[in-house]
Amino acid sequence: MFIGEYKHSIDDKGRIAIPAKFRNALKIGAIITHGLDRCLFIYGKKEWEIIAKKLIALPFAKSDSRALNRLMFAGAMGLNLDVQGRILIPDYLREYSDLKKQAIVAGLYNRIEIWDEASWKKYKNKTEASSDDIAEKLGELGI
């Protein structure tokens, strides 16, 4: 389980440290891919298999299904932690998410998200400002 928000630097080679609390779940490997809202998603191998099965089960004839599959699978890459608990973020994913020097590593239960720090602050401020509306809409869904 991944929870919490952590600030980390990205080095000149494109590496970022994964919070120590998250490392054990990624020991057998992980997948990094395009996320939504211009962040990156990291899944442990077991969780990735669950997500992958759901993605490939989407209706092939629907353009949105094909688009999401292309985003998630074509942009995906396997990764392993180095001895210092870092991962290497590929150039194309750093460009997609506009990652600069400072990043936020956020735990979202079954995945990790990596955000450029400025993008995270903007997104978080917007979400916090509309939290009452969000809660009301989710309440209508029984949450």
N, C-alpha and C positions, 0 to 999 in steps of 0.2 A: 504494500500500500504506500502510495506517495502522497504526502501532504506537506504544505508549507511553502514559503517563498524565500528564495535565497539570491543574493547578488554576487555575481562572479565576473571576473575579467576574462576576456578572450585574448589569448596570446597571439603573437605575430604569425604563428603557423596555423591558427584557426582552432586551437584546442581550448577546451573549457573544462574545469573541474566539476564533477558531479558531486553534489552534497554527500557526505559520508553516510547519512541515513538511507540514501537511495542505492548505494553501491551493491549491497548484497543481492538485491533483486535483479541486478543486471550482470551478475558474475558469469552466467552462462551465455551471455550475449544479449544484444538488443538491436532494435531497428529504429533508425531515425528517418523521418520523412517530412514532406510538406504538411503543415498544420493548417488550421483555419485561422482567419483574422491575421494572417501574415506572421504567425509564429511557427515553430517547429514542434513536432510530436516525437517523443521517444517512447517506445513500448518495449517491455521485456519480451523475450522470444515466445513465451507461452501466451501472453496477452495478445501479441501480434497475430498468432495463429487464430485466435478467436475473432479478432477484427477482420482478418483476411477472409475468413469463411463467410462472414456477414457481407463483406464487400462483393465477393464474387457471386453471392446469391442474389444480388440486386438484378432487376430486369435489364438484360443486355440491350433490348430494343429502345430503352429510354436514354436520351442523350445526357441527362443529368447523371444517371448511373455510370455511363461510360466516362464522363468527365471526372467524376469523383474517383473512379478506379484508376484512371490515368494519373491524376494528381497524387494519389496515395502510393500506387505501386511503381510507376516510372520514376518517381522521385525518391523512392526508398533505398536505403543502404544499410547493410549490416555493420555493426560496430562493436568494439570491445573496449573495455576500460584498460588504460595502461597502468603501470605499477603505482602511479601517483593518483589514480582515480579520475583521469581525464579522458575525454573523447575528442576525436578530431571531427569537426563539422566540415563537410565538403563545401568547396567554394560556391557551387550552385545553390546550396541551401542557405549559406550565409547571405548571398545576394537576394534570394527570395524573401528572407525575413529581415533584410536590411540590418543585419547584426553589425554592430560597430565594436567598440572596445569593452563596454560594460553591458552585461546581460542579466536577465532575471531567469532563474530556474525555478519553475513553479510545479509543485506536485498536485496532480488532479486525480487522485485515487488510483486509477488504473494506467495512467500515463504521466509523463513529464512533459511540460511545455517549456520551450526556450524562447524568450522574447528579447528584442533590443530594449534596453532600459527605458529610453524615451517613449517608445511605442507602448510598452507596458504601462507606464505612468498615465499616458493619454487614455488608453483603453480602460484602465482601472478607475480613473476619475470619472469617465463617462458612465461606466457601469454603476459606480457607487452613487452618482447623482440620480440615476433612474432606478435605484434598488426597490423603491416602493412599488413602482409600476411593474417591475419584473416579478416581484413577489405576488402581486395581485393576479397577474396572468398565470403564473404557475399554480396559484391557489385554485384557479378555475379548472386546472388539470388534476386536481386532487393532491397536490404536493404541498 
